[in-house]
């Protein structure tokens, strides 16, 4: 699979994760109000798990890995998950609490800001091609 096809798949999966994250964030914010950083953390974690499953089955499906799915999930959580979680929470704090921007557009900006780094981590660390 070419890098461009993989990038397109990565972004398609990410778009699904984005929708899920925004829906979860909006529902939490409306029905279970909590500090925005806590709501964001829960919404991001839902998107992280969603994205992992779809990356295994779509984005990097051509890469077989000798490690089990739990090991890859842990690597995904420690790399992409941490970038997404820390990046989103920090940016949401700045955009919503400090700059007083609306919550949902701020969330979209935070997600986009973490995307490129996450693609590189997924391609080179979590789903790296096996070396012979």
N, C-alpha and C positions, 0 to 999 in steps of 0.2 A: 504494500500500500504506500502510495506517495505521501510525502510530508503534508502536502496541500490537502489531500483527501482526509488524512488523519486530523488535520487542523479543522476542516469543515465538520467532521464527525464530533470532534471535541467540542466545538461551539454549539452544535445541535444538542448534544447531551447537556451542555452548560445552559442552553436556553430552557430546557425542561427543568433543570435544577433552579434556574432563576424564577420561573413561574411558581414552582413549588415553594421556594423560599419566600417570595413575596406574598403568596396566599397564606402561608403559615404565619408570617410576620403580621399581616393585616388581621387575621383571625385572633391571634394572641393579643394584639394591641386593642382590639375592639372588645373581646369577651373575657380576657384574663389579664387586665392591665398590670404591667410590672415595669421595672426600669427598662428603658429601650435597649440597653446593652444585654440584659438577660433575654428579652424577647428575640433580639438579633442572634444571640448564641444558639438558642433552640432552633430557630429557623435555618440558620447556616448548617447546623448538624444534620437536619433533615435533608438538606440539599447535598451535603457531602456523601451521605449513604446512598442516596438516589444516584448521584453522579458515579460513584464507584461501581455500582451494579451495571450501569449502562456503559461505562468505559470498558469493563471486562467483556461485555457482550457485543459492543459495537466499535468503539474507538481503537482499542488494542486487541481485538479478537484474534488477529493473525499472529500474535506473539504468545507462544506457549511458555509457561513458566513452571519450573520444577517445584517452586514453593507453593504451599497450599493457599487457598483463598483467604484464610484468616491472616496469614503472614502478609499477603499483599494488602489486605484491608488495614492492617496495622501500619504498614509503610505509607499507605494513602492517607490515613488519619494523621500520622506524624509529619508528613510533608504537605500535601495539598490541604489537608484538614487544618493544620496549624496556620498556614498562609491565609486560608479563607477565614478561619475563625478570628485570629488575631488581627488580620488586616481589616475585616469587616467591622469588628467591634470597635477598633481604634478609629477607623474612618467615620463610623456612625456616631461615635461620641463627639468627634470634632464637628461633623456636618450638622447633626441634629442639636446637640446640647450647646456647642459653642457658637456655631454660625446660624442656628435656628432655621435650618432648611427643612422642608417637608420630609417626612420619614420615608416614603416610598421612592421618590426620586433619589434621595441620598443612598438608599439601599442599592439601587441600580448602579450608581457611580462607584460604590464600594466594591461591588461584584466585578465590574469591568476592570477596575484597578488591579485586582488580584489574578485575572485570567491568564495573562501571558506567562507569568512565573509558574503558575500551576500547570500549564501545558508542558513547559520544560521539565518540571519535576516528574510529571507523569511519564513523559517519554523517556527520560534518562535514568530515573530512579525506580519508580513504582512498577512500570511495565517495560523496563529495559529489555532489549533483545538479549536472549541467552548467547553467551560467547562459547564457541566450540574449542 
